[in-house]
Amino acid sequence: MALTGSRPAPTHVLAHLSDTHLIAAGGLLAGHIDTEAQLRKALARVESSGERVDALVLSGDLADSGDPAAYELLRDIVDPVVARLGCALVLTGGNHDERRPMARTLHGIDTDAPQDTVTDCEGLRVIAIDSAVPGYHHGGFTDDQYAWLANELATPAEHGTILVIHHAPITYRSPVMQLLDFDDVDRLRAVVEGSDVRAVLSGHLHVTSFGTLGSVPVIVAGGVSYVDDVGAPRELLMGVDGPQSWNLVEVHADQVVATVVPIEQHETWPALSAAVTEFMETVPEADRREVFSRKRT
């Protein structure tokens, strides 16, 4: 008999990574970061978590400069992990990506058009939309993308919808990054309002952050490659090779919960001794909360 809580398990689990900024042939990002090694470490943590992952979500800036070789490297790294996990792969572009080489390598299509996708994960709909504005670093959608999204959302999904876009539609602390915001948050909010969108998963900011789009939570994954030093003055934009992470996103019937998972594997120890665990397994389920929660004086 396992020691468990009283609440049901999530209906769906997503591993949300962002801003890999892959550079092929062993290149270092900003002369500091081995982006290939960072992605491999992040995915190793996803696999070692033991979670039943329904989708691996990569929310943009997959490559640092749109290099086709970087997208090939992404496939070489990610595809075997997806196969072992038996999960869906959901990805979208960011401002550092270039649509044609990304479309050729990742989607097998020779086009500059955005590759917006709908993925059904056992009744949970995951919609990924490319928010990169060609030739610029800020984000936004075309009229056609807004119309496509509204049409998709017109029919609710069994377990609702998760929206994946690179540019987070929230206000970030950095005045510099605010110049590269999503350009029409009000319009996106109007399309999402009243729909079955349960959360928006984004990146771009290189830091774990949370906000809302109307009543819909926005969950931003910290960068896999590097992180914005939020402890620095907001007028500065300082990268740090330190607390890189990904988000474990658990979808329940009544809520969506995101938990930050560090990429680095730190030293661990059992929070519960074997004696406590063995004793609790002898306690009837109906009594476990009383026994486990009561303070000892």
N, C-alpha and C positions, 0 to 999 in steps of 0.2 A: 504494500500500500504506500503510494508516494505521498510526500508532504506537499500538498497543493493548497492554493487559495480557493475561494468559493466562486470566483467569477469565471465566466467561460473564456476560452482561448480566442484570440482574434480570428476573424474569418479569413483575413488575408494579411500577408507580410511582404513588405517591399524593402529592398536594400537600396537606399538612395545615395549615390555618389555624384560629385560634381567637380568640374574644373580640373580635369586631369592634365591639360596642357601638354600632351605628349610630344616629345621630341625624339625622332628616330636616330639611329646610329650612335647612341651613347651621348648625345648632346645634353648639356646642362642648362636648365632654365635659369636665366639671369646669372649664369656662372656659378649657381649654388645647388640647384635641385636636380637630382636624378629622377625625372618624372616617370620613367619606366619602372624603376624600383619602387617608387611610391605607390603606383597603381597595383603592382603585384602584391605589396604588403597589405593594401586595403582589401583586395579581393581574398587574400589568405585569411584575413580576419572575418570576412563575410562567411567563408566556408567553415571556419573553425567555430563559428557561433552556434552551429547545430540547429539554426532556425530553418523551418520549412519556408523557403523563400519562393514567393509566387512570381515576382518580377525583379530583375536587376535594372535599376533606373539610373541613367547617366544624363544629367541635365545640362549639357553643353560645355563649350570650350574643351572639346575632346582633344583637339590638337592645338598647339600653340600658334601655328602660323598657316594652317591649312595644307601642310605638306602631305601629299598622298602616301608617302612612306609611313607617316605617323598614323594614318587611318589603318594601313595594313598592320602595323604593330598593334593597334588597338584590337583588331580582329584576332590576331595571334594570341593575345593575352586573354581576352574576354570570352571568346567562343568556347574554349574548353571548360571554363568555369561555369558558364551557362549550361553546357551539356551535363556536367556533373551535378549541378543543382536541379536540373530538370525544370528550369524556370523560363519565363519569357524575358526577352531583352527589349527594353524601351530606351531609346536615346533621341536626343535632339541637338541641334547646333547652337553655338554661342557666337559671340562677337569675334572671337579669335579663330573660328572655323571659316572655311570657304565652301560654299554650297556645291559647286561642281565636283571637286575631288572627293568631297564627303559623299555625295550622291553616287558617284561612280563606284567607290570602294565599299561603302556600307549598305547601299541599296541596289547596286547593279543597274543604275539608270544614269544616262548622260544628260544632265540638265542643270540649270541654275535655279530651278524652282524649289521652293521649300518642300521638304519631305515630311509633311504632317501626317501623323499616324494615329490609328485607334487600335488598341490591344485589349482583347477580352481575357481577363484573368478570372476564370470561374465566376463570371457574373459581375466582377468589378471592372468597370471600363476605365482604361488609362489612355488619356488623350495627350499626345505630345505635339507641341506646335513650335516651329522654329521662329523665335522672336528676334533673330539677328536682322538688322537693317543693312542690306548690301552697301558696302563702302563706308560704313560707320560703325562706331562701337556702342552707341545707344541702342535701345530695343523698341520694338513695336510690331504690329501686325498690319497687313494690307487689308483693304476692304474685302477682298476675296477670302482672306483667312478669317475675318470676323464672321462673314456670312457662312462659311463652312463650319465654324465652331458652333454658331447658333443653330444650324441645321442638325448637327450631331446631338446637341443637348436637348433638342425638341422632344426626343424620345428618351425617357429615363431608363437607366440600366438597373438590373436587379439589386446590386449592392452599391449603386451610385457611381460617381466619376471622380477620378483623381486627374488633375490637370498638371502637365509638366511643361514649364517654360524656363528658358535660361535666365532672363532678366526678371528679378524678383519685383513684383508690383507693390512694393512697400517703400517707405521713406527710410533710407539708411543714413547713419550719422555723418558720413564723410561728404563734405562739400564737393570734393573732386569726383567721387563716384556718382553723386547726384546729377552731374553733367551727362552721365551715361545711363540714366534711368530708363525704365519702360516709359514710352512717350505719351500714352493716353490711358492712364489707370482708370479714369472715370468711365470710359467706353467699355473697357474690359469688365469692370464691375457691373455695368448695366447688362452685359451679355450673360454673366454668371449668375446674377441675382435671380432667385426663384427657380434655378435649375437644380440638378442633383449633384453638383460639384461639391465634394466634401472636403477637399484640401487642394492647395496649389503647392507643388514641389518645384523649387527653383535653386539657382546657384548664383554665379556672377560676383557676389560680394566677397567671396573667399573668407567667410566667417559664418559660423552657425548663428542664425538669427530667426526671429519669429515675428509675425505681424498678422494683419487681417486684410482681406479684400472684401469690404462690406462685412458680412457675417462669416465669411469663409476663411479658415486659417491658412496662412502662408508659411511654409516651412522651408527654410533655406539651409542647404547642406554646406558645412565648412569645406574648404578646398582640400582636395586630395594632394595637390601639388605643393601649395604653400598657403599661408593664412595671413589675413590682415591683422596687424597688431592693434587691437582695439584699445590697449592700454596707452598707446601713443596719443598725443593731441590730435583732435579731429581734423585739424587743418593739414596734417601730414598723412601720407599714405605709405605705410611702412610694412613691407612683407617680412614674414618670419617663418623660418623652418622649425616648426615646433608642434603646436597642437592640431595637426591635420586629423581629419575625422570623416566619418560618413554617418548617415542617419538610418536607424532601424525604425521603419514606419509600420505601425500595427493598426490595421483597420478593424474596428469592432462594429457591431450592429448599431451602436449608439454614439460612437466617438472615434476619432483618429488620434493616435498617440505616437509621438516621435521621441526617440531616445538617441543621444549622441554616443557614437562608438569611436574611441581613439584608434588611429591606425597602428600606433606603436603598441606592442604587447608589453605591458608593465608587469612587475612582480605581483603575484596574487597570493591570497591565503584564504582558507575557509572561514566565512563569516559565522557559520554554525559548526560547532564541534560534532564529531561523529556520535558522541553520547546523546546530544540534544536531538539530533536527527533520528536516531534509533528510538529514543523515548517517544518522540512525537508520532512516530509510526504506530505506536501502541495505543494512542489516544483516539477514541471514536471521532469520526469526522464532525459530528454535531458539537463536540466539546473543544475542538482544536482552537478556535478563536479565543475562547475564555482562557484556556490553558496557556497558549502561546503569548497572548497580548497582556495578560495581567502582570503588573509590576510586582517584583519581589521586594519585600521590605526587610 
